[in-house]
Amino acid sequence: MKLLTFTIPCYNSQDYMRHCIESILPGGEDVEILIVDDGSKDDTAAIADEYAEKYPTIVRVIHQENGGLPNARNTGMRYAQGEYIMFLDS
């Protein structure tokens, strides 16, 4: 079990995602990075998938239709596997 899940709700966040994800990757195998793509229209989904492929034991991605920030956070809570959950804006 992971100690901490970082849930990152994202909507059209391509300009900030790499910096956001790279800033928490040093947590290594103790963390789970759960990216919730909330129906983005830019390259957000592709960037999220790229990190999930590169770090399959750390990064997971959920793609959903746009439902707004509260909905994306609730999705993150449903899928989080860490003992603790933290929300991080991309």
Secondary structure, DSSP 8 states (H G I E B T S, - for coil): --SEEEEEEESS-TTTHHHHHHHHGGGGGGEEEEEEEES-SSSHHHHHHHHHHHSTTTEEEEEE----HHHHHHHHHHH--SSEEEE---
